[in-house]
């Protein structure tokens, strides 16, 4: 309920964005309408299977047909994140008792990785989090086949998750049935390669995988000097080291005592070796899939000091649980879940009402260029692009822009002002403006609206 409340209020306060909530709503809306996912936010007629391979989004289509709103995606994400606490808490209870279950449930549920994801729109990795939680729990209990089966659907969530499947398979081959583990690892690697090298380029208008360049620019482009510098690249700049510390601190660093923590290495490696600074820190959704791994490793590590053994063992477990709970509570105010107790979260800004009055003048089915924060307010009923997005021609019938509080993306405030004036010069006329929002319309030129 906390996840859903935060996400819904973010949207109602117009703090969600076209990138990413608007894109994913366009994908789910496409599936609900019976065709492959297309996003006008990425470009006219752009197939999202040419951006990321995430056919799992189609499972939301039946719910979206019943409730055609971006809130459907946000509530679904909240539910998926919440489900992941079930296997982890149950495992902790079986292994270490009620206190451990409560601490692990709190630790995962209030973890900064999940909080950051909930606080930033919607992302397909919400499907991966419970799958990984169930798979890690199965690994910790040596239920090898179940672990492999829970991991397999990750190949339908996002193309890079095949390396996590491969890591799970490698763990199975190491600790359990070798053939099952090797087959799982091979399926993970093959799936990622197939999706990145064949499937995504087949749908991409440039016939490429758009994100390979982030890794091409690392490690000195493959030079010997760059390779020698590689270990340092994994912990610098400081944002990377900070992420590592915050990842392990809620487990009192006990997660390092479990081999299960190795499952986090593939994700951390591609993130920290990337040239994109957004991947290095604690913002956005990138760390959500690591949370069930870290807390699974925590539970597994505590098994070395299982209750019922010596007094020192029991003391070690209690101390670790106390440190974990305290660290979790100390971190909560630093991340988005703390917004839920802020009085401002429950007040809708007056400007939002003005924006909705302007958007109500845009007819259903119209083509619209909108400010990033206005995009997901319209994607359920219009064809929407981000106003001023590079490479996307301004052909929309309507423009709605926030001139009072521009985000500075994709245009600087100065460039946004110039682009708005250029639109007026090109024939768009001002229909209305309130509270810093301006609505423009281009008179019909004989073509019909979609």
C-alpha positions, 0 to 999 in steps of 0.5 A: 500500500505504501508503494502504491500510495507514493506512486499514485500521489507522485502522478497526481501531483504531476511529478511523473514523466514521459521518460519513463512512465509515458513510454511504458504506458504507450507500450502497454496501451499498444498491447491492449489494442492488439499490436506490438508496442509502439512509442511516439515518445521514442519517435514516430512509429518507433517499435519498443522491441527495438529499444529494450526486449520486454514482452513481459509488459503484455501481461499488463494489457488485460488490466489496462483494458479494464483501467486505461490509465497510467495508474494501472502500471504504477499499482501493478509495479507496487504489487510486484515489488511487494510480492518479493517480500514474501519468499524472503521473509518466509525463508528468514522465519524458517531459518532464524525465527520471527525477529529475523523475518521482521527485520528482513521484511523491513530491510527489503521493504524499506530498502533504498533500491526499491524506494528509488524505483518506486519514486521514479515512474515505472520500469519493466524491472518490477517484474524481475524483482519477485522472480529473483526473490523466489529464485534466490530463496530456492537457491538458498534452500537448495531447491535447484530446479525451482531456482532455475524455473523462477529465473527463466522468465527473466529473459522476457523482462529485459535483455541484460537479465540473461546475465543474471540467469547465467549467474544463477545457472553458474551457482547451481552448477557449482553447488548443485546439479551440474547439468541443470546449472550449465543448461541454465547458464547457457540459456541465459547467455544465449538469450541475452546474445539473441536479444541484443544481436538479433531481435532488438536490431531487427525491430530498431529503425537503425538495425542496432542495439542503441545501448552498446555504445555505453560499454564501448567507451569504457576500459580505454576502448579495450587498450592495454592501459584501459584494461589495467585501469579496469579494477579502478573503474569499478570503484571510481568515481565515488558514486560507485563506491557509495553505491556498494557501501549502501548496498551492503550496509543494511545487511551489516555487511554480512551478505559478503559471507554468502556466495549468493552475493555473487549473483549481484556481480553481473549487474554491478559490472555492466553498470560500473563499467558503463560510461553513463553516470546515471548507472553508477549511483543510487537514483532511479530503478537500477538497484531494485533487482539487487535488493532481493539478492542482497537480502537473500545473501544476508539470510543465507549468511546468518545460517552460519550462526543459526539459533540453537547453537552456542551463545556467541552464535546467537549473539552474532545473529542478534547483533547483525539483525539489530544493525540491519534494522537500525541501518534501514531506518537511518537510510529511509529518510534519505530516499523517496519512501520518506515522502509519504509522511511529508504533508506536501505529498498529500496536497495537490498543487494549484498549478496541477488543476490549471494544467488539467483544465488546459489538457481537457481542451485537447481532444481524445486521439489528438497528437500532442507535444508536451513537457516531460511532466505533462506527457503521462497525463495524456498518454492514455488518450492521445499520441504524445511526444516530448516537446523539443525532443531532438530528432523528432519533428514538430508535427503535432496538432497541439503543444502544451508546455510548462514555461513556469517550471521547465525541467531543463530536459530535453531543452534548456529553458532558453532553448525551450523558449526559442522552440516555443516561439519558433512553433508560433512562427510556424503557425501554432496559435495560443489557445489558452495559458494559465499558471505558467502553462501554455496551450498552442494549437495548429489550425487544420491544414486539411489533414485529419487528426488520428 
